[in-house]
Structure formats: C-alpha cells, structure tokens
Amino acid sequence: MMEKFYCPKCDKIFEAEGKKKGWQSSLFGYCWKLVAKCPNCDKECDEWRPKGSSDKESGNYCGGTCSIFKK
Ligand SMILES: [Zn+2]
C-alpha cells in the first residue's frame, strides 16, 4: 500500500510502500510508525501528515503512528 512520506533533508513529499518500525518506549510502551527510504537521498523518513492533525501535544506524543498520549 502506498503512503506519503516526508523527507526533511530534501524538503519533499514522496510516495512509497512504507514499512513498520517498532520500538520500546519507557513512557509509552511499545510504539510503531511507518518509515520509508527517500528516493533522492536514501534517508529513512517518517510518514507525512497534513498540518493540523493534532500531534505533538507538548512533547507527549510518542513519535509514532500509535498516537498514544501520556496521561
Ligand atoms: Zn531525501
């Protein structure tokens, strides 16, 4: 499935087939997000989200797509 990703280095949005990357967070437990390699610079990039999709509540967001917020 094609998803949109954003490369901060190239300042570009690209489409790719993402892969799931999981990690263990001491705050949030198990988290995961989709990542894909930028076709230009080969950097591993996060999924792109439209502005205003409400992440990043004062740093309590785990950084993944699981959207778990610290209570
Ligand atoms: Zn790039």
N, CA, C, O and the ligand as a Tripos MOL2 file, in Angstrom:
@<TRIPOS>MOLECULE
protein
  285   283    72     0     0
PROTEIN
NO_CHARGES

@<TRIPOS>ATOM
      1 N           0.8470   -1.2020    0.0000 N.3       1 MET1
      2 CA          0.0000    0.0000    0.0000 C.3       1 MET1
      3 C           0.8830    1.2520    0.0000 C.2       1 MET1
      4 O           1.8070    1.3560    0.8070 O.2       1 MET1
      5 N           0.6150    2.1660   -0.8650 N.am      2 MET2
      6 CA          1.4130    3.3730   -0.9630 C.3       2 MET2
      7 C           0.9770    4.4030    0.0600 C.2       2 MET2
      8 O          -0.2100    4.6840    0.2230 O.2       2 MET2
      9 N           1.9540    4.9520    0.7360 N.am      3 GLU3
     10 CA          1.6900    6.0060    1.7110 C.3       3 GLU3
     11 C           2.5590    7.2100    1.3520 C.2       3 GLU3
     12 O           3.5040    7.1160    0.5680 O.2       3 GLU3
     13 N           2.2070    8.3270    1.9500 N.am      4 LYS4
     14 CA          3.0210    9.5290    1.7320 C.3       4 LYS4
     15 C           4.0420    9.6840    2.8560 C.2       4 LYS4
     16 O           3.7400    9.4700    4.0300 O.2       4 LYS4
     17 N           5.2470   10.0580    2.4660 N.am      5 PHE5
     18 CA          6.3190   10.2800    3.4370 C.3       5 PHE5
     19 C           6.9650   11.6230    3.1650 C.2       5 PHE5
     20 O           6.9180   12.1520    2.0540 O.2       5 PHE5
     21 N           7.5690   12.1540    4.2110 N.am      6 TYR6
     22 CA          8.2040   13.4630    4.0690 C.3       6 TYR6
     23 C           9.6850   13.3810    4.3920 C.2       6 TYR6
     24 O          10.0700   12.8950    5.4560 O.2       6 TYR6
     25 N          10.5110   13.8550    3.4770 N.am      7 CYS7
     26 CA         11.9400   13.9280    3.7190 C.3       7 CYS7
     27 C          12.3230   15.3530    4.0880 C.2       7 CYS7
     28 O          12.2190   16.2560    3.2580 O.2       7 CYS7
     29 N          12.7690   15.5660    5.3360 N.am      8 PRO8
     30 CA         13.1370   16.9160    5.7670 C.3       8 PRO8
     31 C          14.4140   17.4030    5.0980 C.2       8 PRO8
     32 O          14.6330   18.6060    4.9610 O.2       8 PRO8
     33 N          15.2470   16.4730    4.6890 N.am      9 LYS9
     34 CA         16.5110   16.8430    4.0610 C.3       9 LYS9
     35 C          16.2790   17.4200    2.6640 C.2       9 LYS9
     36 O          16.8610   18.4430    2.3030 O.2       9 LYS9
     37 N          15.4320   16.7630    1.8890 N.am     10 CYS10
     38 CA         15.1240   17.2310    0.5370 C.3      10 CYS10
     39 C          13.9250   18.1710    0.5320 C.2      10 CYS10
     40 O          13.6240   18.7950   -0.4860 O.2      10 CYS10
     41 N          13.2460   18.2690    1.6600 N.am     11 ASP11
     42 CA         12.0220   19.0520    1.7560 C.3      11 ASP11
     43 C          11.0070   18.6040    0.7060 C.2      11 ASP11
     44 O          10.4220   19.4150   -0.0110 O.2      11 ASP11
     45 N          10.8220   17.3050    0.6410 N.am     12 LYS12
     46 CA          9.9450   16.7250   -0.3740 C.3      12 LYS12
     47 C           9.0120   15.6870    0.2210 C.2      12 LYS12
     48 O           9.3590   14.9610    1.1530 O.2      12 LYS12
     49 N           7.8270   15.6430   -0.3440 N.am     13 ILE13
     50 CA          6.8940   14.5760   -0.0090 C.3      13 ILE13
     51 C           6.9810   13.5420   -1.1210 C.2      13 ILE13
     52 O           6.9260   13.8880   -2.3020 O.2      13 ILE13
     53 N           7.1130   12.2940   -0.7540 N.am     14 PHE14
     54 CA          7.1510   11.2510   -1.7780 C.3      14 PHE14
     55 C           6.2550   10.0940   -1.3710 C.2      14 PHE14
     56 O           5.9070    9.9390   -0.2000 O.2      14 PHE14
     57 N           5.8900    9.2920   -2.3510 N.am     15 GLU15
     58 CA          5.0650    8.1280   -2.0660 C.3      15 GLU15
     59 C           5.9280    6.8850   -2.0990 C.2      15 GLU15
     60 O           6.7940    6.7270   -2.9600 O.2      15 GLU15
     61 N           5.6780    6.0200   -1.1610 N.am     16 ALA16
     62 CA          6.4380    4.7770   -1.1120 C.3      16 ALA16
     63 C           5.6370    3.7520   -0.3330 C.2      16 ALA16
     64 O           4.6490    4.0590    0.3350 O.2      16 ALA16
     65 N           6.1010    2.5390   -0.4500 N.am     17 GLU17
     66 CA          5.4940    1.4880    0.3380 C.3      17 GLU17
     67 C           6.2280    1.4760    1.6650 C.2      17 GLU17
     68 O           7.3770    1.0420    1.7390 O.2      17 GLU17
     69 N           5.5760    1.9460    2.7010 N.am     18 GLY18
     70 CA          6.2530    2.0720    3.9830 C.3      18 GLY18
     71 C           6.4570    0.7390    4.6550 C.2      18 GLY18
     72 O           5.7990   -0.2490    4.3280 O.2      18 GLY18
     73 N           7.3710    0.7220    5.5920 N.am     19 LYS19
     74 CA          7.4660   -0.4610    6.4190 C.3      19 LYS19
     75 C           7.3670   -0.0580    7.8800 C.2      19 LYS19
     76 O           7.7210    1.0510    8.2800 O.2      19 LYS19
     77 N           6.8770   -0.9940    8.6400 N.am     20 LYS20
     78 CA          6.6030   -0.7410   10.0380 C.3      20 LYS20
     79 C           7.8910   -0.8270   10.8390 C.2      20 LYS20
     80 O           8.6720   -1.7690   10.7010 O.2      20 LYS20
     81 N           8.0920    0.1720   11.6730 N.am     21 LYS21
     82 CA          9.2710    0.1600   12.5250 C.3      21 LYS21
     83 C           8.8000    0.3100   13.9580 C.2      21 LYS21
     84 O           8.1330    1.2880   14.2930 O.2      21 LYS21
     85 N           9.1340   -0.6280   14.7890 N.am     22 GLY22
     86 CA          8.6770   -0.5870   16.1700 C.3      22 GLY22
     87 C           9.8120   -0.3400   17.1340 C.2      22 GLY22
     88 O          10.9680   -0.6400   16.8360 O.2      22 GLY22
     89 N           9.4920    0.1980   18.2690 N.am     23 TRP23
     90 CA         10.4920    0.3710   19.3100 C.3      23 TRP23
     91 C           9.8080    0.3850   20.6620 C.2      23 TRP23
     92 O           8.5950    0.5650   20.7740 O.2      23 TRP23
     93 N          10.6140    0.1920   21.6710 N.am     24 GLN24
     94 CA         10.0900    0.1790   23.0230 C.3      24 GLN24
     95 C          10.3680    1.5350   23.6670 C.2      24 GLN24
     96 O          11.5190    1.9630   23.7520 O.2      24 GLN24
     97 N           9.3160    2.2030   24.1150 N.am     25 SER25
     98 CA          9.4850    3.4940   24.7670 C.3      25 SER25
     99 C           9.2390    3.3350   26.2590 C.2      25 SER25
    100 O           8.3000    2.6530   26.6680 O.2      25 SER25
    101 N          10.0810    3.9630   27.0690 N.am     26 SER26
    102 CA          9.8950    3.8480   28.5170 C.3      26 SER26
    103 C           8.6250    4.5540   28.9670 C.2      26 SER26
    104 O           8.0400    4.1960   29.9890 O.2      26 SER26
    105 N           8.2000    5.5530   28.2100 N.am     27 LEU27
    106 CA          6.9910    6.2900   28.5740 C.3      27 LEU27
    107 C           5.7240    5.6370   28.0550 C.2      27 LEU27
    108 O           4.7120    5.5760   28.7530 O.2      27 LEU27
    109 N           5.7890    5.1530   26.8330 N.am     28 PHE28
    110 CA          4.5580    4.7490   26.1520 C.3      28 PHE28
    111 C           4.4350    3.2510   25.9090 C.2      28 PHE28
    112 O           3.4130    2.7820   25.4080 O.2      28 PHE28
    113 N           5.4730    2.5000   26.2640 N.am     29 GLY29
    114 CA          5.4330    1.0800   25.9570 C.3      29 GLY29
    115 C           5.8040    0.8500   24.5080 C.2      29 GLY29
    116 O           6.6470    1.5560   23.9550 O.2      29 GLY29
    117 N           5.1790   -0.1330   23.8960 N.am     30 TYR30
    118 CA          5.5270   -0.4360   22.5190 C.3      30 TYR30
    119 C           4.8940    0.5600   21.5610 C.2      30 TYR30
    120 O           3.6860    0.7930   21.6080 O.2      30 TYR30
    121 N           5.7090    1.1470   20.6900 N.am     31 CYS31
    122 CA          5.2190    2.1110   19.7070 C.3      31 CYS31
    123 C           5.6690    1.6600   18.3310 C.2      31 CYS31
    124 O           6.6120    0.8790   18.2030 O.2      31 CYS31
    125 N           5.0070    2.1410   17.3230 N.am     32 TRP32
    126 CA          5.4850    1.8690   15.9670 C.3      32 TRP32
    127 C           5.0940    3.0130   15.0580 C.2      32 TRP32
    128 O           4.1880    3.7890   15.3630 O.2      32 TRP32
    129 N           5.7820    3.1070   13.9510 N.am     33 LYS33
    130 CA          5.4430    4.0860   12.9270 C.3      33 LYS33
    131 C           5.8460    3.5210   11.5850 C.2      33 LYS33
    132 O           6.5530    2.5170   11.5000 O.2      33 LYS33
    133 N           5.3870    4.1770   10.5420 N.am     34 LEU34
    134 CA          5.7740    3.7700    9.1970 C.3      34 LEU34
    135 C           6.9610    4.6080    8.7410 C.2      34 LEU34
    136 O           6.9790    5.8260    8.9180 O.2      34 LEU34
    137 N           7.9340    3.9550    8.1620 N.am     35 VAL35
    138 CA          9.0720    4.6650    7.6030 C.3      35 VAL35
    139 C           9.3090    4.1790    6.1710 C.2      35 VAL35
    140 O           8.9000    3.0820    5.7920 O.2      35 VAL35
    141 N           9.9760    5.0210    5.3950 N.am     36 ALA36
    142 CA         10.3490    4.6350    4.0350 C.3      36 ALA36
    143 C          11.6010    5.4060    3.6550 C.2      36 ALA36
    144 O          11.8620    6.4930    4.1710 O.2      36 ALA36
    145 N          12.3610    4.8290    2.7510 N.am     37 LYS37
    146 CA         13.5810    5.4990    2.3060 C.3      37 LYS37
    147 C          13.2820    6.5130    1.2290 C.2      37 LYS37
    148 O          12.5410    6.2450    0.2830 O.2      37 LYS37
    149 N          13.8710    7.6830    1.3890 N.am     38 CYS38
    150 CA         13.7190    8.7430    0.3980 C.3      38 CYS38
    151 C          14.3690    8.3100   -0.9190 C.2      38 CYS38
    152 O          15.5070    7.8400   -0.9170 O.2      38 CYS38
    153 N          13.6680    8.4620   -2.0330 N.am     39 PRO39
    154 CA         14.2300    8.0600   -3.3270 C.3      39 PRO39
    155 C          15.4020    8.9440   -3.7560 C.2      39 PRO39
    156 O          16.2070    8.5380   -4.5940 O.2      39 PRO39
    157 N          15.5020   10.1290   -3.1970 N.am     40 ASN40
    158 CA         16.6030   11.0320   -3.5630 C.3      40 ASN40
    159 C          17.8680   10.7850   -2.7570 C.2      40 ASN40
    160 O          18.9470   10.6020   -3.3210 O.2      40 ASN40
    161 N          17.7310   10.7810   -1.4310 N.am     41 CYS41
    162 CA         18.9320   10.7700   -0.5950 C.3      41 CYS41
    163 C          19.0410    9.5060    0.2550 C.2      41 CYS41
    164 O          20.0120    9.3400    0.9940 O.2      41 CYS41
    165 N          18.0700    8.6300    0.1580 N.am     42 ASP42
    166 CA         18.1390    7.3560    0.8600 C.3      42 ASP42
    167 C          17.9770    7.4630    2.3760 C.2      42 ASP42
    168 O          18.2140    6.5000    3.1050 O.2      42 ASP42
    169 N          17.5740    8.6320    2.8340 N.am     43 LYS43
    170 CA         17.3450    8.7850    4.2640 C.3      43 LYS43
    171 C          16.0340    8.1210    4.6620 C.2      43 LYS43
    172 O          15.0680    8.1270    3.9000 O.2      43 LYS43
    173 N          16.0110    7.5540    5.8480 N.am     44 GLU44
    174 CA         14.7870    6.9490    6.3510 C.3      44 GLU44
    175 C          13.8580    8.0510    6.8450 C.2      44 GLU44
    176 O          14.2270    8.8360    7.7190 O.2      44 GLU44
    177 N          12.6560    8.1090    6.2850 N.am     45 CYS45
    178 CA         11.7580    9.2270    6.5680 C.3      45 CYS45
    179 C          10.4740    8.7600    7.2340 C.2      45 CYS45
    180 O          10.0350    7.6220    7.0650 O.2      45 CYS45
    181 N           9.8910    9.6720    7.9930 N.am     46 ASP46
    182 CA          8.6190    9.4130    8.6540 C.3      46 ASP46
    183 C           7.4550    9.6650    7.7060 C.2      46 ASP46
    184 O           7.5900   10.3190    6.6720 O.2      46 ASP46
    185 N           6.3390    9.1350    8.0870 N.am     47 GLU47
    186 CA          5.1090    9.3610    7.3560 C.3      47 GLU47
    187 C           4.7710   10.8530    7.3630 C.2      47 GLU47
    188 O           4.9790   11.5480    8.3580 O.2      47 GLU47
    189 N           4.2630   11.3150    6.2660 N.am     48 TRP48
    190 CA          3.8540   12.7130    6.1770 C.3      48 TRP48
    191 C           2.4220   12.8530    6.6670 C.2      48 TRP48
    192 O           1.5590   12.0380    6.3420 O.2      48 TRP48
    193 N           2.1810   13.8870    7.4470 N.am     49 ARG49
    194 CA          0.8160   14.1600    7.8720 C.3      49 ARG49
    195 C           0.4590   15.5950    7.5310 C.2      49 ARG49
    196 O           1.2900   16.4970    7.6260 O.2      49 ARG49
    197 N          -0.7720   15.7890    7.1370 N.am     50 PRO50
    198 CA         -1.2280   17.1500    6.8760 C.3      50 PRO50
    199 C          -1.1600   17.9610    8.1620 C.2      50 PRO50
    200 O          -1.3000   17.4240    9.2610 O.2      50 PRO50
    201 N          -0.9460   19.2410    8.0100 N.am     51 LYS51
    202 CA         -0.9120   20.1140    9.1850 C.3      51 LYS51
    203 C          -2.2540   20.1150    9.8840 C.2      51 LYS51
    204 O          -3.3060   19.9740    9.2610 O.2      51 LYS51
    205 N          -2.1910   20.2770   11.2020 N.am     52 GLY52
    206 CA         -3.4300   20.3660   11.9610 C.3      52 GLY52
    207 C          -3.9970   19.0250   12.3450 C.2      52 GLY52
    208 O          -5.1310   18.9390   12.8170 O.2      52 GLY52
    209 N          -3.2060   17.9540   12.1460 N.am     53 SER53
    210 CA         -3.7330   16.6600   12.5440 C.3      53 SER53
    211 C          -3.4110   16.3680   14.0110 C.2      53 SER53
    212 O          -3.3780   15.2160   14.4450 O.2      53 SER53
    213 N          -3.1800   17.4330   14.7470 N.am     54 SER54
    214 CA         -3.2030   17.3950   16.2150 C.3      54 SER54
    215 C          -2.1440   16.5510   16.9280 C.2      54 SER54
    216 O          -2.3520   16.2130   18.0930 O.2      54 SER54
    217 N          -1.0370   16.1980   16.3070 N.am     55 ASP55
    218 CA          0.0100   15.5230   17.0860 C.3      55 ASP55
    219 C           0.6700   16.5030   18.0380 C.2      55 ASP55
    220 O           0.1740   17.6030   18.2850 O.2      55 ASP55
    221 N           1.7880   16.0720   18.5550 N.am     56 LYS56
    222 CA          2.7380   16.9290   19.2330 C.3      56 LYS56
    223 C           2.0990   17.8160   20.2850 C.2      56 LYS56
    224 O           2.2370   19.0390   20.2540 O.2      56 LYS56
    225 N           1.4160   17.2000   21.1950 N.am     57 GLU57
    226 CA          0.9320   17.9300   22.3480 C.3      57 GLU57
    227 C           2.0840   18.0560   23.3250 C.2      57 GLU57
    228 O           2.3540   17.1360   24.0980 O.2      57 GLU57
    229 N           2.7450   19.1620   23.2940 N.am     58 SER58
    230 CA          3.8520   19.4850   24.1950 C.3      58 SER58
    231 C           4.7970   18.3100   24.4670 C.2      58 SER58
    232 O           5.1690   18.0460   25.6100 O.2      58 SER58
    233 N           5.1690   17.6270   23.4160 N.am     59 GLY59
    234 CA          6.1750   16.5940   23.5460 C.3      59 GLY59
    235 C           5.7100   15.2900   24.1540 C.2      59 GLY59
    236 O           6.5310   14.4120   24.4210 O.2      59 GLY59
    237 N           4.4350   15.1400   24.3770 N.am     60 ASN60
    238 CA          3.9410   13.9010   24.9620 C.3      60 ASN60
    239 C           3.5860   12.8490   23.9150 C.2      60 ASN60
    240 O           3.1830   11.7340   24.2450 O.2      60 ASN60
    241 N           3.7370   13.2110   22.7010 N.am     61 TYR61
    242 CA          3.4520   12.2830   21.6250 C.3      61 TYR61
    243 C           4.6230   11.3250   21.4780 C.2      61 TYR61
    244 O           5.7790   11.7410   21.5600 O.2      61 TYR61
    245 N           4.3430   10.0740   21.2680 N.am     62 CYS62
    246 CA          5.4140    9.0750   21.2450 C.3      62 CYS62
    247 C           6.2530    9.1730   19.9810 C.2      62 CYS62
    248 O           7.3510    8.6160   19.9480 O.2      62 CYS62
    249 N           5.7890    9.8510   18.9450 N.am     63 GLY63
    250 CA          6.5560    9.9780   17.7210 C.3      63 GLY63
    251 C           6.1610    8.9640   16.6710 C.2      63 GLY63
    252 O           6.6130    9.0430   15.5290 O.2      63 GLY63
    253 N           5.3340    8.0250   17.0380 N.am     64 GLY64
    254 CA          4.8950    7.0050   16.0970 C.3      64 GLY64
    255 C           3.4810    7.2310   15.6480 C.2      64 GLY64
    256 O           2.8840    8.2680   15.9380 O.2      64 GLY64
    257 N           2.9430    6.2710   14.9440 N.am     65 THR65
    258 CA          1.5760    6.4050   14.4690 C.3      65 THR65
    259 C           0.5670    5.8230   15.4480 C.2      65 THR65
    260 O          -0.6380    5.8320   15.1950 O.2      65 THR65
    261 N           1.0720    5.3170   16.5650 N.am     66 CYS66
    262 CA          0.1280    4.7150   17.5080 C.3      66 CYS66
    263 C          -0.6580    5.7800   18.2610 C.2      66 CYS66
    264 O          -1.6780    5.4740   18.8780 O.2      66 CYS66
    265 N          -0.1950    7.0290   18.2170 N.am     67 SER67
    266 CA         -0.9450    8.1470   18.8030 C.3      67 SER67
    267 C          -1.3010    7.9580   20.2670 C.2      67 SER67
    268 O          -2.4000    8.3000   20.7050 O.2      67 SER67
    269 N          -0.3670    7.4150   21.0060 N.am     68 ILE68
    270 CA         -0.6040    7.2820   22.4250 C.3      68 ILE68
    271 C          -0.1210    8.5300   23.1360 C.2      68 ILE68
    272 O           1.0200    8.9560   22.9560 O.2      68 ILE68
    273 N          -0.9600    9.0920   23.9150 N.am     69 PHE69
    274 CA         -0.5850   10.2960   24.6300 C.3      69 PHE69
    275 C          -0.4130    9.9740   26.1070 C.2      69 PHE69
    276 O          -1.1500    9.1780   26.6880 O.2      69 PHE69
    277 N           0.5720   10.6130   26.6790 N.am     70 LYS70
    278 CA          0.8160   10.4500   28.1050 C.3      70 LYS70
    279 C          -0.3140   11.0930   28.8680 C.2      70 LYS70
    280 O          -0.6830   12.2380   28.6080 O.2      70 LYS70
    281 N          -0.8640   10.3500   29.8130 N.am     71 LYS71
    282 CA         -1.9750   10.9050   30.5820 C.3      71 LYS71
    283 C          -1.4530   11.7820   31.7110 C.2      71 LYS71
    284 O          -2.2410   12.3410   32.4730 O.2      71 LYS71
    285 ZN         15.6080   12.9650    0.8020 Zn       72 ZN72
@<TRIPOS>BOND
     1     1     2 1
     2     2     3 1
     3     3     4 2
     4     3     5 am
     5     5     6 1
     6     6     7 1
     7     7     8 2
     8     7     9 am
     9     9    10 1
    10    10    11 1
    11    11    12 2
    12    11    13 am
    13    13    14 1
    14    14    15 1
    15    15    16 2
    16    15    17 am
    17    17    18 1
    18    18    19 1
    19    19    20 2
    20    19    21 am
    21    21    22 1
    22    22    23 1
    23    23    24 2
    24    23    25 am
    25    25    26 1
    26    26    27 1
    27    27    28 2
    28    27    29 am
    29    29    30 1
    30    30    31 1
    31    31    32 2
    32    31    33 am
    33    33    34 1
    34    34    35 1
    35    35    36 2
    36    35    37 am
    37    37    38 1
    38    38    39 1
    39    39    40 2
    40    39    41 am
    41    41    42 1
    42    42    43 1
    43    43    44 2
    44    43    45 am
    45    45    46 1
    46    46    47 1
    47    47    48 2
    48    47    49 am
    49    49    50 1
    50    50    51 1
    51    51    52 2
    52    51    53 am
    53    53    54 1
    54    54    55 1
    55    55    56 2
    56    55    57 am
    57    57    58 1
    58    58    59 1
    59    59    60 2
    60    59    61 am
    61    61    62 1
    62    62    63 1
    63    63    64 2
    64    63    65 am
    65    65    66 1
    66    66    67 1
    67    67    68 2
    68    67    69 am
    69    69    70 1
    70    70    71 1
    71    71    72 2
    72    71    73 am
    73    73    74 1
    74    74    75 1
    75    75    76 2
    76    75    77 am
    77    77    78 1
    78    78    79 1
    79    79    80 2
    80    79    81 am
    81    81    82 1
    82    82    83 1
    83    83    84 2
    84    83    85 am
    85    85    86 1
    86    86    87 1
    87    87    88 2
    88    87    89 am
    89    89    90 1
    90    90    91 1
    91    91    92 2
    92    91    93 am
    93    93    94 1
    94    94    95 1
    95    95    96 2
    96    95    97 am
    97    97    98 1
    98    98    99 1
    99    99   100 2
   100    99   101 am
   101   101   102 1
   102   102   103 1
   103   103   104 2
   104   103   105 am
   105   105   106 1
   106   106   107 1
   107   107   108 2
   108   107   109 am
   109   109   110 1
   110   110   111 1
   111   111   112 2
   112   111   113 am
   113   113   114 1
   114   114   115 1
   115   115   116 2
   116   115   117 am
   117   117   118 1
   118   118   119 1
   119   119   120 2
   120   119   121 am
   121   121   122 1
   122   122   123 1
   123   123   124 2
   124   123   125 am
   125   125   126 1
   126   126   127 1
   127   127   128 2
   128   127   129 am
   129   129   130 1
   130   130   131 1
   131   131   132 2
   132   131   133 am
   133   133   134 1
   134   134   135 1
   135   135   136 2
   136   135   137 am
   137   137   138 1
   138   138   139 1
   139   139   140 2
   140   139   141 am
   141   141   142 1
   142   142   143 1
   143   143   144 2
   144   143   145 am
   145   145   146 1
   146   146   147 1
   147   147   148 2
   148   147   149 am
   149   149   150 1
   150   150   151 1
   151   151   152 2
   152   151   153 am
   153   153   154 1
   154   154   155 1
   155   155   156 2
   156   155   157 am
   157   157   158 1
   158   158   159 1
   159   159   160 2
   160   159   161 am
   161   161   162 1
   162   162   163 1
   163   163   164 2
   164   163   165 am
   165   165   166 1
   166   166   167 1
   167   167   168 2
   168   167   169 am
   169   169   170 1
   170   170   171 1
   171   171   172 2
   172   171   173 am
   173   173   174 1
   174   174   175 1
   175   175   176 2
   176   175   177 am
   177   177   178 1
   178   178   179 1
   179   179   180 2
   180   179   181 am
   181   181   182 1
   182   182   183 1
   183   183   184 2
   184   183   185 am
   185   185   186 1
   186   186   187 1
   187   187   188 2
   188   187   189 am
   189   189   190 1
   190   190   191 1
   191   191   192 2
   192   191   193 am
   193   193   194 1
   194   194   195 1
   195   195   196 2
   196   195   197 am
   197   197   198 1
   198   198   199 1
   199   199   200 2
   200   199   201 am
   201   201   202 1
   202   202   203 1
   203   203   204 2
   204   203   205 am
   205   205   206 1
   206   206   207 1
   207   207   208 2
   208   207   209 am
   209   209   210 1
   210   210   211 1
   211   211   212 2
   212   211   213 am
   213   213   214 1
   214   214   215 1
   215   215   216 2
   216   215   217 am
   217   217   218 1
   218   218   219 1
   219   219   220 2
   220   219   221 am
   221   221   222 1
   222   222   223 1
   223   223   224 2
   224   223   225 am
   225   225   226 1
   226   226   227 1
   227   227   228 2
   228   227   229 am
   229   229   230 1
   230   230   231 1
   231   231   232 2
   232   231   233 am
   233   233   234 1
   234   234   235 1
   235   235   236 2
   236   235   237 am
   237   237   238 1
   238   238   239 1
   239   239   240 2
   240   239   241 am
   241   241   242 1
   242   242   243 1
   243   243   244 2
   244   243   245 am
   245   245   246 1
   246   246   247 1
   247   247   248 2
   248   247   249 am
   249   249   250 1
   250   250   251 1
   251   251   252 2
   252   251   253 am
   253   253   254 1
   254   254   255 1
   255   255   256 2
   256   255   257 am
   257   257   258 1
   258   258   259 1
   259   259   260 2
   260   259   261 am
   261   261   262 1
   262   262   263 1
   263   263   264 2
   264   263   265 am
   265   265   266 1
   266   266   267 1
   267   267   268 2
   268   267   269 am
   269   269   270 1
   270   270   271 1
   271   271   272 2
   272   271   273 am
   273   273   274 1
   274   274   275 1
   275   275   276 2
   276   275   277 am
   277   277   278 1
   278   278   279 1
   279   279   280 2
   280   279   281 am
   281   281   282 1
   282   282   283 1
   283   283   284 2
@<TRIPOS>SUBSTRUCTURE
     1 MET1         2 RESIDUE 1 A MET
     2 MET2         6 RESIDUE 1 A MET
     3 GLU3        10 RESIDUE 1 A GLU
     4 LYS4        14 RESIDUE 1 A LYS
     5 PHE5        18 RESIDUE 1 A PHE
     6 TYR6        22 RESIDUE 1 A TYR
     7 CYS7        26 RESIDUE 1 A CYS
     8 PRO8        30 RESIDUE 1 A PRO
     9 LYS9        34 RESIDUE 1 A LYS
    10 CYS10       38 RESIDUE 1 A CYS
    11 ASP11       42 RESIDUE 1 A ASP
    12 LYS12       46 RESIDUE 1 A LYS
    13 ILE13       50 RESIDUE 1 A ILE
    14 PHE14       54 RESIDUE 1 A PHE
    15 GLU15       58 RESIDUE 1 A GLU
    16 ALA16       62 RESIDUE 1 A ALA
    17 GLU17       66 RESIDUE 1 A GLU
    18 GLY18       70 RESIDUE 1 A GLY
    19 LYS19       74 RESIDUE 1 A LYS
    20 LYS20       78 RESIDUE 1 A LYS
    21 LYS21       82 RESIDUE 1 A LYS
    22 GLY22       86 RESIDUE 1 A GLY
    23 TRP23       90 RESIDUE 1 A TRP
    24 GLN24       94 RESIDUE 1 A GLN
    25 SER25       98 RESIDUE 1 A SER
    26 SER26      102 RESIDUE 1 A SER
    27 LEU27      106 RESIDUE 1 A LEU
    28 PHE28      110 RESIDUE 1 A PHE
    29 GLY29      114 RESIDUE 1 A GLY
    30 TYR30      118 RESIDUE 1 A TYR
    31 CYS31      122 RESIDUE 1 A CYS
    32 TRP32      126 RESIDUE 1 A TRP
    33 LYS33      130 RESIDUE 1 A LYS
    34 LEU34      134 RESIDUE 1 A LEU
    35 VAL35      138 RESIDUE 1 A VAL
    36 ALA36      142 RESIDUE 1 A ALA
    37 LYS37      146 RESIDUE 1 A LYS
    38 CYS38      150 RESIDUE 1 A CYS
    39 PRO39      154 RESIDUE 1 A PRO
    40 ASN40      158 RESIDUE 1 A ASN
    41 CYS41      162 RESIDUE 1 A CYS
    42 ASP42      166 RESIDUE 1 A ASP
    43 LYS43      170 RESIDUE 1 A LYS
    44 GLU44      174 RESIDUE 1 A GLU
    45 CYS45      178 RESIDUE 1 A CYS
    46 ASP46      182 RESIDUE 1 A ASP
    47 GLU47      186 RESIDUE 1 A GLU
    48 TRP48      190 RESIDUE 1 A TRP
    49 ARG49      194 RESIDUE 1 A ARG
    50 PRO50      198 RESIDUE 1 A PRO
    51 LYS51      202 RESIDUE 1 A LYS
    52 GLY52      206 RESIDUE 1 A GLY
    53 SER53      210 RESIDUE 1 A SER
    54 SER54      214 RESIDUE 1 A SER
    55 ASP55      218 RESIDUE 1 A ASP
    56 LYS56      222 RESIDUE 1 A LYS
    57 GLU57      226 RESIDUE 1 A GLU
    58 SER58      230 RESIDUE 1 A SER
    59 GLY59      234 RESIDUE 1 A GLY
    60 ASN60      238 RESIDUE 1 A ASN
    61 TYR61      242 RESIDUE 1 A TYR
    62 CYS62      246 RESIDUE 1 A CYS
    63 GLY63      250 RESIDUE 1 A GLY
    64 GLY64      254 RESIDUE 1 A GLY
    65 THR65      258 RESIDUE 1 A THR
    66 CYS66      262 RESIDUE 1 A CYS
    67 SER67      266 RESIDUE 1 A SER
    68 ILE68      270 RESIDUE 1 A ILE
    69 PHE69      274 RESIDUE 1 A PHE
    70 LYS70      278 RESIDUE 1 A LYS
    71 LYS71      282 RESIDUE 1 A LYS
    72 ZN72       285 GROUP 0 **** ****
